[in-house]
Amino acid sequence: MLAVLHTQSHVEGVAVNALGFAGSLFVRDDAQHRVVQTLGPMELLTQASRRA
Protein backbone atom coordinates (compact mmCIF):
# COMPACT_ATOMS: atom_id res chain seq x y z
CA MET A 1 0.00 0.00 0.00
CA LEU A 2 1.14 3.52 -0.77
CA ALA A 3 -0.31 6.59 0.89
CA VAL A 4 -0.03 9.76 -1.18
CA LEU A 5 -1.02 13.23 -0.09
CA HIS A 6 -3.30 14.18 -2.96
CA THR A 7 -3.63 17.98 -2.89
CA GLN A 8 -5.20 18.70 -6.30
CA SER A 9 -7.97 16.93 -8.17
CA HIS A 10 -6.96 18.40 -11.55
CA VAL A 11 -3.67 19.35 -13.19
CA GLU A 12 -4.01 21.61 -16.23
CA GLY A 13 -7.54 20.32 -16.78
CA VAL A 14 -6.71 16.61 -16.45
CA ALA A 15 -8.45 14.83 -13.57
CA VAL A 16 -6.08 12.94 -11.30
CA ASN A 17 -7.59 10.47 -8.88
CA ALA A 18 -6.48 7.29 -7.10
CA LEU A 19 -6.49 5.36 -10.37
CA GLY A 20 -3.88 7.76 -11.74
CA PHE A 21 -1.55 6.86 -8.89
CA ALA A 22 -2.22 3.18 -9.65
CA GLY A 23 -1.14 3.70 -13.26
CA SER A 24 -4.34 4.56 -15.16
CA LEU A 25 -4.70 8.13 -16.38
CA PHE A 26 -7.92 8.75 -18.28
CA VAL A 27 -8.42 11.74 -20.58
CA ARG A 28 -11.59 13.05 -22.20
CA ASP A 29 -10.23 14.65 -25.37
CA ASP A 30 -7.16 15.37 -27.49
CA ALA A 31 -6.27 18.49 -25.50
CA GLN A 32 -6.00 16.50 -22.26
CA HIS A 33 -4.05 13.80 -24.09
CA ARG A 34 -1.53 16.42 -25.23
CA VAL A 35 -1.16 17.67 -21.64
CA VAL A 36 -0.30 14.15 -20.47
CA GLN A 37 2.12 13.68 -23.37
CA THR A 38 3.79 17.05 -22.77
CA LEU A 39 4.15 16.83 -19.00
CA GLY A 40 4.57 13.09 -18.78
CA PRO A 41 2.62 10.90 -16.36
CA MET A 42 5.08 11.20 -13.47
CA GLU A 43 5.18 15.01 -13.62
CA LEU A 44 1.38 15.09 -13.74
CA LEU A 45 1.22 12.96 -10.59
CA THR A 46 3.96 15.03 -8.94
CA GLN A 47 2.01 18.23 -9.53
CA ALA A 48 -1.18 16.65 -8.17
CA SER A 49 0.57 15.62 -4.98
CA ARG A 50 2.65 18.77 -4.43
CA ARG A 51 1.69 21.08 -1.62
CA ALA A 52 0.17 24.34 -2.81
C-alpha positions in Angstrom: 0.0 0.0 0.0 1.1 3.5 -0.8 -0.3 6.6 0.9 0.0 9.8 -1.2 -1.0 13.2 -0.1 -3.3 14.2 -3.0 -3.6 18.0 -2.9 -5.2 18.7 -6.3 -8.0 16.9 -8.2 -7.0 18.4 -11.6 -3.7 19.3 -13.2 -4.0 21.6 -16.2 -7.5 20.3 -16.8 -6.7 16.6 -16.4 -8.5 14.8 -13.6 -6.1 12.9 -11.3 -7.6 10.5 -8.9 -6.5 7.3 -7.1 -6.5 5.4 -10.4 -3.9 7.8 -11.7 -1.5 6.9 -8.9 -2.2 3.2 -9.6 -1.1 3.7 -13.3 -4.3 4.6 -15.2 -4.7 8.1 -16.4 -7.9 8.7 -18.3 -8.4 11.7 -20.6 -11.6 13.1 -22.2 -10.2 14.6 -25.4 -7.2 15.4 -27.5 -6.3 18.5 -25.5 -6.0 16.5 -22.3 -4.0 13.8 -24.1 -1.5 16.4 -25.2 -1.2 17.7 -21.6 -0.3 14.1 -20.5 2.1 13.7 -23.4 3.8 17.0 -22.8 4.2 16.8 -19.0 4.6 13.1 -18.8 2.6 10.9 -16.4 5.1 11.2 -13.5 5.2 15.0 -13.6 1.4 15.1 -13.7 1.2 13.0 -10.6 4.0 15.0 -8.9 2.0 18.2 -9.5 -1.2 16.6 -8.2 0.6 15.6 -5.0 2.6 18.8 -4.4 1.7 21.1 -1.6 0.2 24.3 -2.8 
